[in-house]
């Protein structure tokens, strides 16, 4: 259960960083 929880947190952090990267990329392309 602990492993699954930590894996979920890692996945969430990964998604967040990808989302942030995509947003930065989009704003860079727009300007």
HELIX and SHEET records of a PDB file:
HELIX    1   1 UNK A    2  UNK A   30  1                                  29    
END                                                                             
